[in-house]
Amino acid sequence: MKHFDVAIIGSGPSGASTAFYLGKHGISTVIIEKETLPRYKTCGGGFVNRGRKNMPFEIEKVIEREFFGVDSYFNNGKIHYQSKKKKPIITMIMRDAFDNLIVEKAKEFGVTLLENHTLKSINFQKDKSILNTSQGNISTNFVIAADGVLSATAKMSGWKEDTRKLIPALEYEVEVSEDDFKRLSTNVRFDIDAVPYGYAWSFPKKNHLSLGVLTTKKGKINLKEYYKKYLQTLGINKVIKEDFHGFQIPIAPRTDGFVKNNVFLIGDAAGFAEPITAEGISNAILSGKYVAEALIESNLNLNESKKLYLEKLNVKLLPELNSGVKLSKFFYHNNTARNFILKKYGQHFSDLMVDILYGDKPFPTNVSKKLKEKLKESLFK
């Protein structure tokens, strides 16, 4: 039976990034992937600069488009703000090529990739775990659950109830007429309120559009109908080709811990998607870096690595996610107070969000207080 210091389940941005950093430090690492790379991955594919600037290598070869401005619409297009930067705010990628690039970079440092290996069960022993896969057993000291929102690894490892907040989303890869593509391919846009308690998005890729809808509200909402309405909003009358994918996004982290036994949760398995835009790539990569650093700095000591990982999460990532949860409730509730503040400070909030996506500013940690202050300022001026 082959033994590795670390076994990573899943080859998405979180898992592949963890492997990259571990491999760079000479730690024997295996990525266990149930599919064959490159493989299609449902995702809007908007990689914000906040995440891109932290990449340890260039990604030019997998870039589809770059956008220096973001358009935000509220109240079904009645309110519009645009924010710009001198460098790309959002980089468009296709996840099959992007994920595979990170894996290939990790393999350059000796990381082993086992494709077509589905994890069946984990046998926890005193100082290691035996992973039973569809193609045999693997022994490891550490398990990194990087297998996404549905994480079978988390369920096998003791996370029986899901304490994340999961929201539904639909994503469509759409080919439109040449005229429509020319008209819509110049801007990234978010249409807040195009879906109740949510938004729609238009992300232009190299030769097609990634369009999608999501809601943060619990209960039944016919997202397909809101997608059809969004096509009308965009003025698309004819769709040449359309590939549809439904998925869930965790916009609030787990409340029952991120480590059990020798298993560490990262990325969507932990619930680290950014709550306002639901962008998950940046924090997936960041959490992969954090867990790798924890293992490296602890010299592969289990108790010390647990402590370090949680400390790293609590410095910035978890406080920002908690702030983001509060901000998302404000933005997606189309009520009088929100619209009143937007009318007065809409451009300021739009610029602030772009600063956050760009990486110029962190999420404010006293969100509720600041919103109340802005509301009082508006009322008493």
C-alpha angles and dihedrals in degrees: 000000000000116000128207131180090227132020118195118199109211134023101227122120094285096049096038091049091051089051091049094055094042093048091049088059094049097252112149105246136174129194112210109203125179094206137046118263133271093041132163115261124193107240138124086239097221106145109190123217091245087071099032095057089058094055111118092218140029120275100191094122092064100041115119099181140343126216128199096187137049126205118208122192127191134186093026094307098316092114120045132182130176127197126187141191135191091239128045114290094189127024116200117223139165109234097223092062095035096050092044091052092057091047091051090050089051092050089057086068094052100269113155119229118202109191125193089027113133116193109236104175145340123230108201113210131177100277103004146023131239112219115206109206133177088260103041143295129309128192121216143163096215133031121202114198104213098147098118138240095333093045108180087186092063091051091049090049100055107277093124100160123047112234095174121101106245121194129190123243137176123209126192128192100210134190112201135177119293091250093050092047091049090050097045101035096075097071143045109218138187117197106200112197093024081114123031109265091356145053147245125231140204116202114178114215129188097290106351142039128254104213126179150161133209140171132206092202122104118232134050118323121166098232092177090063092050089050090055089050089050091056087057091048089054091047094242109153099165128043113196096188133359131187114191128203130174122203145154128245124203107222097173125047126243116278095203100068139276101242131057124168102326095329120111122193120217138168119002091347086068095038099249102147113129106260101221103049094016088229107159107174097081097051091040089059092042093052089048089055092048095052091046091051091049092054093044096046092047092050088237094304107154101212094042093047091052090052094047094047093053091046091053092049092051096051096069118332102064096041090050092048091052090051090047091054090057093045092049090055088054096047098044098046104087096207138136095264094051094046091047092054092043091053090054102033104015097121090046091054091045091052091045092053091049090048088054094047089046093051097243094116136024124233108278109252096208097056099147093050094049094048091051090049092051091049092051091048090053094047098047101040 
